[in-house]
Amino acid sequence: MDVRAPDQAPVLLNADGKPVASRLTAVFLILFAFFCFAGLDASAKYAGAILAPLQIVWMRFVTHSLVATAALRPWRSPALYRPRSPLLQAARAFFLLGATFCNFYAIRYLPLALTASIFFLSPFIVTALAGPFLGEWAGRRRWSAIVIGFIGALIIIRPGLDGFHPAMLLSLGAMLSYSIYVLLTRRLAVVETAESLILLPAIFAALVMIPPGLAQWIAVPDLLHWSLLLATGIFGALGHWVFIKAHEAAPAPVLAPFVYSQLIWMTALGYYVFGDIPDRATIIGAAVIVGSGLYLLYREGQAARAERRAAGPVAKPGGV
């Protein structure tokens, strides 16, 4: 569609009414968000060669809290940060902390590309658990995609074979914790503000991690490792903020397939920083997971379009 004022250049709109430029900006933002998440893991892995994992987890959330507080300035509108479901907010923060804890331990022993591949099982777990958690039950084709994704994970993990490493169980734990965190986010999004969902989990995790973080504290040897500690929180806070901004500029179905760009970032950082080269099983398993995930996204898009058609045209203000 071409919409213009007499003295303006044409503005192309998508079917959802958003400008094409806005959608392109959203794609660049989402790619940058996943680069930030990959940078977070790479920073934690590099720092973990010398520093204690609990120390890194604590500083990740302390820095995240400080960056988010400086950006959001919650004292201006304190009502936005008052939790309406405090128990669910605490549970959500707990599972985010659990995902970070397990992931930071796993990446000490596993290549980044491998942990990223295991993490991509999350959309399948979310789909499977959305029924009992949210009342969104998966159909036969969605379950087929879930089963295929699980097969891809088995190819990567190779349980019982020489390629299996116990740290893979930690990576699975991180993925499961993150999946529950996503489900709780979806449930709380209808009653809580976006500001509270960004800031409160980081503050909760930072406070909870004070005792173990101090107990395992190791003297930071140099400016490089201080920079890495701070980078974990900066990458985390910036990545979440850019992720939200991307979804404000474009619909979620448009951006969802780009989650797999994180595998590219993780593989590149793993190779250039740590010299990790994914083995054949990781490549094959990742391809299976990505392929089944893209099919799952395609089915979600079809279902959404069918619902819109069934709902019929929406009357516009001033229309007849």
C-alpha positions as CSV (number, residue, x, y, z in Angstrom):
1,M,0.0,0.0,0.0
2,D,1.3,3.5,-0.9
3,V,0.2,6.3,1.5
4,R,1.5,9.8,1.0
5,A,0.6,13.4,1.6
6,P,0.9,15.7,-1.5
7,D,4.3,16.9,-0.6
8,Q,5.7,13.7,0.9
9,A,7.6,10.7,-0.4
10,P,5.5,7.4,-0.5
11,V,5.4,5.3,2.7
12,L,5.0,1.6,2.1
13,L,2.9,-0.2,4.7
14,N,2.8,-3.9,5.5
15,A,-0.3,-6.0,5.8
16,D,-0.2,-5.3,9.6
17,G,-0.2,-1.6,9.0
18,K,3.4,-1.0,10.0
19,P,5.9,0.8,7.7
20,V,8.3,-1.4,5.8
21,A,11.2,0.6,7.2
22,S,9.9,-0.2,10.7
23,R,9.9,-3.9,10.0
24,L,13.5,-3.8,8.6
25,T,14.6,-1.8,11.7
26,A,13.0,-4.5,13.9
27,V,14.9,-7.2,12.1
28,F,18.2,-5.4,12.6
29,L,17.3,-4.9,16.3
30,I,16.4,-8.6,16.8
31,L,19.7,-9.7,15.2
32,F,21.6,-7.3,17.5
33,A,19.6,-8.6,20.5
34,F,20.7,-12.2,19.8
35,F,24.3,-11.0,19.3
36,C,24.1,-9.5,22.8
37,F,22.9,-12.8,24.2
38,A,25.7,-14.6,22.5
39,G,28.2,-12.0,23.8
40,L,26.8,-12.5,27.3
41,D,27.6,-16.3,27.1
42,A,31.0,-15.7,25.5
43,S,32.0,-13.2,28.2
44,A,30.9,-15.5,31.0
45,K,32.8,-18.4,29.4
46,Y,36.0,-16.5,29.1
47,A,35.8,-15.1,32.6
48,G,34.9,-18.5,34.0
49,A,38.4,-19.8,33.1
50,I,39.6,-17.9,36.2
51,L,36.7,-16.6,38.2
52,A,34.0,-18.6,40.1
53,P,30.7,-19.3,38.4
54,L,28.6,-18.0,41.3
55,Q,30.7,-14.8,41.3
56,I,29.9,-14.3,37.6
57,V,26.2,-15.0,38.0
58,W,26.0,-12.5,40.8
59,M,27.8,-9.7,38.9
60,R,25.7,-10.4,35.8
61,F,22.6,-9.5,37.7
62,V,24.1,-6.7,39.7
63,T,25.3,-5.0,36.5
64,H,22.0,-5.7,34.8
65,S,20.1,-4.1,37.8
66,L,22.3,-1.0,37.7
67,V,22.0,-0.6,33.9
68,A,18.2,-1.1,33.9
69,T,17.7,1.2,36.9
70,A,19.8,4.0,35.2
71,A,17.8,3.6,31.9
72,L,14.3,3.2,33.4
73,R,14.6,5.6,36.4
74,P,11.9,3.8,38.4
75,W,11.7,6.5,41.1
76,R,9.8,8.7,38.5
77,S,6.8,6.2,38.3
78,P,7.1,3.8,41.2
79,A,3.6,2.4,40.6
80,L,4.8,0.8,37.3
81,Y,7.1,-1.4,39.4
82,R,4.7,-2.6,42.0
83,P,4.1,-6.3,41.4
84,R,0.5,-7.4,41.1
85,S,1.4,-11.1,41.3
86,P,4.4,-11.1,43.7
87,L,4.6,-14.9,44.0
88,L,4.6,-15.4,40.2
89,Q,7.1,-12.6,39.8
90,A,9.4,-14.2,42.3
91,A,9.0,-17.6,40.6
92,R,9.8,-16.0,37.3
93,A,12.9,-14.4,38.7
94,F,13.9,-17.7,40.3
95,F,13.7,-19.6,37.0
96,L,15.7,-16.9,35.2
97,L,18.3,-17.2,37.9
98,G,18.3,-21.0,37.5
99,A,18.7,-20.8,33.7
100,T,21.7,-18.4,34.1
101,F,23.2,-20.5,36.9
102,C,23.0,-23.8,34.9
103,N,24.1,-22.2,31.7
104,F,27.2,-20.5,33.2
105,Y,28.3,-23.8,34.6
106,A,27.6,-25.6,31.3
107,I,29.6,-23.3,29.1
108,R,32.7,-23.8,31.3
109,Y,32.9,-27.3,29.7
110,L,30.9,-27.2,26.5
111,P,31.4,-25.3,23.2
112,L,29.0,-22.3,22.8
113,A,27.5,-23.8,19.6
114,L,26.5,-26.9,21.4
115,T,24.9,-25.1,24.4
116,A,23.0,-22.9,21.9
117,S,21.8,-25.9,20.0
118,I,20.4,-27.5,23.2
119,F,18.8,-24.1,24.2
120,F,16.9,-24.1,20.9
121,L,14.7,-26.9,22.4
122,S,13.0,-24.2,24.4
123,P,10.2,-23.4,21.8
124,F,9.2,-27.0,21.8
125,I,9.1,-27.2,25.6
126,V,7.1,-24.0,25.7
127,T,4.6,-25.4,23.2
128,A,4.3,-28.7,25.1
129,L,3.8,-27.0,28.5
130,A,1.5,-24.2,27.2
131,G,-1.5,-26.5,27.5
132,P,-1.3,-27.2,31.3
133,F,0.2,-23.7,32.1
134,L,-1.8,-21.5,29.8
135,G,-4.6,-23.6,28.3
136,E,-3.0,-23.4,24.9
137,W,-3.0,-27.1,23.8
138,A,-0.8,-28.3,21.0
139,G,-2.3,-30.3,18.1
140,R,-1.0,-33.3,16.2
141,R,1.3,-31.4,13.9
142,R,2.8,-29.3,16.7
143,W,3.5,-32.4,18.6
144,S,5.2,-33.9,15.5
145,A,7.5,-30.9,15.4
146,I,8.2,-31.3,19.2
147,V,9.2,-35.0,18.7
148,I,11.4,-34.1,15.7
149,G,13.1,-31.4,17.8
150,F,13.7,-33.9,20.6
151,I,15.3,-36.3,18.1
152,G,17.6,-33.4,17.1
153,A,18.6,-32.9,20.8
154,L,19.3,-36.7,21.1
155,I,21.6,-36.4,18.1
156,I,23.5,-33.6,19.8
157,I,23.6,-35.1,23.3
158,R,24.3,-38.7,22.2
159,P,23.3,-40.2,25.6
160,G,25.3,-43.3,26.5
161,L,27.9,-42.7,23.8
162,D,31.5,-41.3,24.1
163,G,30.3,-37.9,22.9
164,F,28.2,-37.4,26.0
165,H,29.4,-34.9,28.6
166,P,27.7,-34.5,32.0
167,A,27.6,-30.7,31.5
168,M,25.0,-31.4,28.8
169,L,22.5,-32.1,31.6
170,L,23.3,-28.6,33.0
171,S,22.5,-27.2,29.6
172,L,19.3,-29.1,29.5
173,G,18.5,-27.7,33.0
174,A,19.1,-24.2,31.7
175,M,16.8,-24.7,28.8
176,L,14.0,-26.1,31.0
177,S,14.3,-23.2,33.5
178,Y,14.3,-20.7,30.7
179,S,11.2,-22.4,29.1
180,I,9.3,-22.0,32.4
181,Y,10.5,-18.4,32.6
182,V,9.0,-17.8,29.2
183,L,5.7,-19.3,30.1
184,L,5.5,-17.2,33.3
185,T,6.4,-14.2,31.3
186,R,3.5,-14.8,28.9
187,R,1.2,-15.3,31.8
188,L,2.3,-12.2,33.7
189,A,2.4,-10.0,30.6
190,V,-1.4,-9.4,30.8
191,V,-1.2,-8.1,34.4
192,E,2.3,-6.7,34.9
193,T,4.0,-3.8,33.3
194,A,6.9,-4.3,30.9
195,E,9.1,-2.2,33.2
196,S,8.5,-4.4,36.2
197,L,9.2,-7.6,34.1
198,I,12.6,-6.2,33.0
199,L,13.8,-4.7,36.3
200,L,12.4,-6.8,39.2
201,P,13.9,-10.2,38.2
202,A,17.4,-8.7,38.0
203,I,17.1,-7.1,41.4
204,F,15.7,-10.3,42.9
205,A,18.5,-12.4,41.5
206,A,21.1,-9.8,42.5
207,L,19.9,-9.9,46.1
208,V,19.5,-13.7,46.3
209,M,23.0,-14.2,45.0
210,I,24.8,-11.9,47.5
211,P,25.7,-14.7,50.0
212,P,26.9,-17.3,47.5
213,G,28.5,-14.6,45.3
214,L,30.6,-13.3,48.2
215,A,31.4,-16.8,49.5
216,Q,32.9,-17.8,46.2
217,W,34.4,-14.4,45.4
218,I,37.9,-14.6,43.8
219,A,40.0,-11.5,43.4
220,V,39.6,-10.2,39.9
221,P,43.2,-10.2,38.5
222,D,43.0,-7.4,35.9
223,L,41.0,-4.9,34.0
224,L,40.1,-7.4,31.3
225,H,38.3,-9.7,33.7
226,W,36.5,-6.8,35.4
227,S,35.4,-5.8,31.9
228,L,34.1,-9.3,31.2
229,L,32.2,-9.3,34.5
230,L,30.5,-6.0,33.7
231,A,29.9,-7.1,30.1
232,T,27.7,-10.0,31.2
233,G,25.2,-7.6,32.8
234,I,25.5,-5.0,30.1
235,F,24.9,-7.5,27.3
236,G,22.0,-9.0,29.3
237,A,20.3,-5.6,30.0
238,L,20.9,-4.2,26.5
239,G,19.8,-7.4,24.8
240,H,16.5,-7.6,26.6
241,W,15.8,-3.9,25.9
242,V,16.6,-4.2,22.2
243,F,14.5,-7.4,22.1
244,I,11.5,-5.5,23.4
245,K,12.0,-2.6,21.1
246,A,12.2,-5.0,18.1
247,H,8.8,-6.4,19.1
248,E,7.3,-3.0,19.4
249,A,8.3,-2.3,15.7
250,A,7.1,-5.6,14.1
251,P,4.8,-8.6,14.9
252,A,6.3,-11.5,16.8
253,P,5.7,-14.0,14.0
254,V,8.0,-11.9,11.7
255,L,10.8,-11.9,14.3
256,A,10.5,-15.4,15.7
257,P,12.6,-17.2,13.0
258,F,15.5,-14.9,13.7
259,V,16.0,-16.6,17.1
260,Y,18.2,-19.1,15.2
261,S,20.6,-16.3,14.3
262,Q,22.0,-16.7,17.8
263,L,23.5,-20.1,16.7
264,I,25.5,-18.2,14.1
265,W,26.8,-15.7,16.6
266,M,27.6,-18.4,19.1
267,T,29.4,-20.5,16.6
268,A,31.4,-17.5,15.3
269,L,32.4,-16.4,18.8
270,G,33.2,-20.0,19.8
271,Y,35.5,-20.3,16.9
272,Y,37.2,-16.9,17.0
273,V,37.5,-16.6,20.8
274,F,37.9,-20.2,21.9
275,G,38.9,-22.1,18.8
276,D,35.8,-24.4,19.0
277,I,34.7,-26.1,15.9
278,P,31.2,-27.8,16.0
279,D,31.4,-31.6,15.4
280,R,29.2,-33.4,12.9
281,A,26.6,-34.5,15.4
282,T,26.2,-30.9,16.7
283,I,25.7,-29.6,13.1
284,I,23.2,-32.4,12.2
285,G,21.3,-32.1,15.4
286,A,21.1,-28.3,15.2
287,A,19.8,-28.5,11.6
288,V,17.1,-30.9,12.7
289,I,16.1,-28.6,15.6
290,V,16.1,-25.4,13.5
291,G,14.2,-27.1,10.7
292,S,11.5,-28.4,13.0
293,G,11.4,-25.1,14.8
294,L,10.8,-23.2,11.6
295,Y,8.0,-25.6,10.7
296,L,6.5,-25.0,14.2
297,L,6.7,-21.2,13.5
298,Y,5.1,-21.7,10.1
299,R,2.2,-23.6,11.7
300,E,1.7,-20.9,14.4
301,G,1.5,-18.3,11.6
302,Q,-1.1,-20.4,9.7
303,A,-3.1,-20.7,12.9
304,A,-3.0,-17.0,13.6
305,R,-4.1,-16.2,10.0
306,A,-7.0,-18.7,10.3
307,E,-8.1,-17.1,13.5
308,R,-8.1,-13.6,11.9
309,R,-10.1,-14.9,9.0
310,A,-12.6,-16.5,11.3
311,A,-13.0,-13.3,13.3
312,G,-13.9,-11.4,10.1
313,P,-13.0,-7.8,9.2
314,V,-12.5,-5.4,12.1
315,A,-14.5,-2.2,11.9
316,K,-12.4,1.0,11.7
317,P,-13.2,4.1,13.6
318,G,-15.5,6.3,11.6
319,G,-16.4,3.4,9.4
320,V,-19.9,2.2,8.5
